[in-house]
């Protein structure tokens, strides 16, 4: 698979002379979810600023689609339409007086007609579930809400690649899951996602590829399993193995149970670790495609309250607007997999464009763990 972004021999030092990047050579595969993993001070943020053209290399080059970056104003403006960057601290990115004005800033600078700008702003705020805050002063928002606005500002440019610097830092558990689900949605819809983090558990669950950095250098680039199979590089980067990886390894060492396939999520861990004591068949995972007003309370009543979830910003917003009695507004796919693997039916409400993503996740889980879960997409009249 071709690299959409590459760096070759990238080196950079700040004004104090301290080297931040030391000969960094790496590639970001198009269409994948890549994690830049490393402790604080490893060079992750500086690397992102080079990928977006904010910083210019002291040595080496950055390439987009095989072409070296050019640093004239026109070329940089073109690059930033294609490679969006979301800063770790949203206050470093948000500067306009209202949410709407901030998200519209980038598209307006492209010279787009006002109608096109309005369309982009509306779509970006919808996908981050902030449409109801468009007239709100940014300083009146919570930290997590400001993070969503910063993401919306980047999405309004419709980039092919989205770089997110420590996107879960400072967020509560629910907001972390919602941000990760948003990245899954964006990736499914065609965007290449790159996030930086020091959280090994997040990297293990989320990433297709992982790049390990420490003290400005790349220590590893490859698959998630390839990184965590050895501990030497992790120790060098002052990191430890993910909890689920370590638990699975210890079970293998203590009981002789096969180490592979390795569980990377809680539902997979439950399926791998705990023998099912009942012969009851697996439940059915129903995926309801929600258009405004097409799902009534009678449909919901066919499922226990704790067996109902919503996935995707649109489904969550419309479910709340309709007053639907939904229990799981985040981690809904994971809850559904656990419920159905234990023989219970589960209803997940989502938008039509995400039904394929949900169905593929259920079917992938079923193939890997042989649970015999049925995934059925339903619509009007169920």
N, C-alpha and C positions, 0 to 999 in steps of 0.2 A: 504494500500500500504506500502511495507516495506521501512524502512529508509536505504539509501545507506551510509550515514554518520550520526553519532550520537556523541553527547558529553554528559557526565554525571558528574555533579558536578565540572565542569572545572573551575579552579582558577589559576591565574597567576599574578605575580607582576614583574615589571621591576627593574633594579638595584637600582633606587632611593627609592624603597620600596612602590611606589604608586601602588595599586592594579588596574590592567587593566581588569581582568575578575573575577567575584565573583560568583562562584557556578553555572556556565552556563550549563543548561541541555536543549538540543534541538535535533531535528531530521530533516534531509533533505530527502524528498521523491524522490525516483528514477524516472527519466523521467519528472519531473516537473520543472517549473521556479519559483525559490524562491528568494525573496528579503530579505536581512538583512537590516532593516531600522533603522536609528538612527542618532542623531546629531553628529557632530565632537567630538571625544573623548569618544564615547560610547563603544568602544572595538571591533568594526567591523573588522578592519584590523588585530588586534591581534588574533581574532577568526579565520580568514582565515589562518594566519600563523600556527596555531595549526592544522587546518584541513589538511594542506599540509605537516605537519611534520617538518616545519622549526623551530618552537618552541616546547618545551617539557613542559607539564603541571607542575605547582607547586603542584597542587592537582587535582584529578579527572582523567578521561580517555577520549580519542577520539577513536571511533570505525569506521572501514570501513567494510561494509557488515557484521556487527555483531561481528567482531574480533578486539580486542584492537590493536592500533598501536604499532609496535615495532620500536626501534630507532637505530638499527644497520644499517650500510651503505647499505647492500644488501636489507633489508626490506624497507628502505626509498627510494631507487632507484626504487623499484617495486611500491611503493605507488605513486610516482610522475609520473609514466607512466599512472596511473589510475585517479589521481586527479591533474589537471593542475591549475596553479595560475597565474593570470595576475595582476601585481602590478598597483596601481593607477598612479604612475609616471613611464612611460616607461623607463626613464633613469636609474631607479633602476634595470632594467631587461636586457636591451640591452647593450652588451659590445663588441661584435665582430666588426671588421672594416667595413664589408659590410652587407647588408640585408641578402643575401644568407647564409653567414657564420654564422650569428646569428641564423637563423631559423634552420640550419642544426646541430647546436651544440648538442642539446638534442638527436636526433636520432643517431648521430655519437657515442655519449657516450653509447648508448645501444648496440653498436657493430654490427649494421645492415650493410649489404652489401651496397656499394656505390650506386648501382642502386636503392635500396629500399629507401635510404636516399634522393636521387634526386627526387624520386616519391613523397615522403612525403613533401619535400620542395615545389615542384611545386604545389601540391594540396593545401597546407596551404596558399601559397601566392595567388593562384587563388581565394580562398574563401574570402579572405580579400581585394581583388582587388588591390594587390600590385605586381603582376607578372612582370610588366614593370619596377620595381625598384630593381630587385634582385641584380644587380651589383653596386647599389648606396651606397656610404658611409652613414651610419646611421646618422651621425651628419649633413648631408645635408638635412635631411627630416624635414617636419613640425612636430609639436607636435602631431597632429592627425594622421599623417602617421606613426610616431613612435609607437603610440598606436596600430595601425593595425599590425605592425611588431611584437610587443610584443604578440599580440593575436595569430599571425601565429606561433610564436615560441612555444606557449603552444599547439596549435592544431597539430603541427608536431609530438608531442608525442602520438597523438590519444587517449586522455584521455576519460574516461566515464563521468567524472564530470569536469566542468570548473567553477572555482571560479574567479570572476572578481571584483576587488576592485575599487569602484567608476569609472566604465568604461566610463561614460559620462562627468566626471569632466574636465573642461577646453576646451571643444569642442564647435564649433558653432552648430547652429540648424540643419543644414543639416547633419553634421557628427554624431550628436546624433541620428538622425533617422536612419542613415545607420548602426550604431553600434547596435541599437535595432533590426533592421531588420535582421542583421547577427545573433544575438542571437536566433531569431525566427527560422531562417533557421537551425541552429545547433541543436536546441531542436527538430525540426521536424525530423531531421535525426538521432535522438536517444540519444543525449547527455543531461545529467542533467545540468541545468544552475543555478548558484547561483551568484547574484550580490549584492554588498553593495551600499547603497546610503542614502542620507538625503532628496532626492527629493520625496515628497509624491505623486505628480502628476504622476511621472514615475512609482512608485510602484503600484498605483491604476490602471493604464492602462495595465501594463506589467505582473504583478505577478499572479501565481496560488496560492501560499502560501506566507505569510509574517511573519517575525519574528521581533518584535520591541525590540530594545536594548537601554538602557540608563545607563550611569555610570557603565558599566561593567556587567550589569545584564539583563536578559531577562524579559521583561514586558508582552509580548504577543506572542503567536505562534498559527497561524490558518489561516482562510480565510481573504481575503482583506476586504470584507464587514463586517466581524466580528470585525475587528480592528476599522474601521472608524465609526461604528454605535455609539460608545461611544467616548467622548472627554477627559475623565479624564486621561487615559493613554497617549494620545497624548500631553496633557498639561504637564504631568510629564516629557515627553521626549523633551519638548520645540519644538513641531511640531504642525502643524495645519492640518485640513482636506483638501483633494484635492479640487481644484476649481470646477471641474465637480460635485463632490459629494455635495459640499455646494450649488451650484446653483440648483441642483435637489431637495435638501432638502427644500430650500427656496420656490421653486415653489410649492412643496407639502403643506408647511405650509400656504402659502398665497392664494392658489387657491383651495386646496383640491384635486388637481390632484394626482393620485396614485404615491407613491414614487418608487414602483418597477414595472417593472424591472429598475434598476439603470443604466443609461448610463455611460460607462467607457471610451469612445473614442469620438472624435469630430463627426464622422459620426453618432454614436448612439445618441449623444446629439442633433444633427440636426433633426434626425428622431423623437425623443421623444418630443422636445420642440416646434417644429414649425409645425403647421397643414398644410397639403398639400392643397392648394387652387384649384388645377386643378384635373380633373379626368383622366388625361393622364396616361397611363400605365407606369410601371417601364421599364427602359431600360434593355438591355442585357449586361452582363459582359463577354466579350470574353477573353479567356486565350490562348494566342498563344505560343506554345512550340517551342522555338527557337533553331535550330541547325545552325551552321555557314553557312550563305549564303542562307537559305531557306525561308527568308521573304523579299518580294520585296516592292518597294515604292508604287505599286498599291494597296497592301493590306492596307498600312497605310493611303492612300488617302480616304479610305472609312470612316475614322474617323476624326473628327475635331482635329486640332493640340493639343488643350488643353484636349483632351479625349484619350491621348495615354500615357502609362507609361511602365516602365521596373522594374522588381523585381528580386532580386538576383544578386550576383556579376558577374556571367557568362553572364547573359542577358544584364546587363549594359555595360560590357566590349565589347561584340560582337556588341551591338547596336552602340556604339561609333566607333568601327572599321569599321562597314559597312556604317557609316554616316547616320543612320536612324534618322529621325526627330521626336525625342521623347521629350515630354514636362516634364513629371514627372519622375525624376530619384530617388526620395525618397518620402516616404509617398504615393506611387502609389496606393496601395490597398485602403487606406482611400479616396483618391481623386476619385477613381473609384466607391466606394460605394456611395459617395455623388452624383456623376454624374448620376449613374444608378437609384438611388432612386428618382431623379428628372425627370426621363423619357428619359435620353440620353444614347446611347450606349457608351461603353468604351472598349478599347483594351489594355490589359496588356500583355507584352512580358515577358516570363520567361523561365527557363530551364525545360525540361521534369520532372526532379526529384522534382521540386517545384510546379508543376501544381496542385497536390493533395492538398498541403497546401493552395494555393490561393483559390481553389474551396471550400475547407472546410470552410475557413474564410467567403467567400461570402454566402455560404449556412447557416452558423451559424448566421450571421447577419440577413439574410432573415427570418429564423425561429423565431428569437427573436423579430423582429420588423414588421413582416408580410408585407414586401414591394413588394413581387411578382417579385423579381429580378431573372432573369435566368442566370445561370453560364454555359457557354459552352466552352469546351476545343477544340481548333482547331489546325490543323497542316498544312502540305503541301497541297497546292491546294485550300486554302480558297480564 
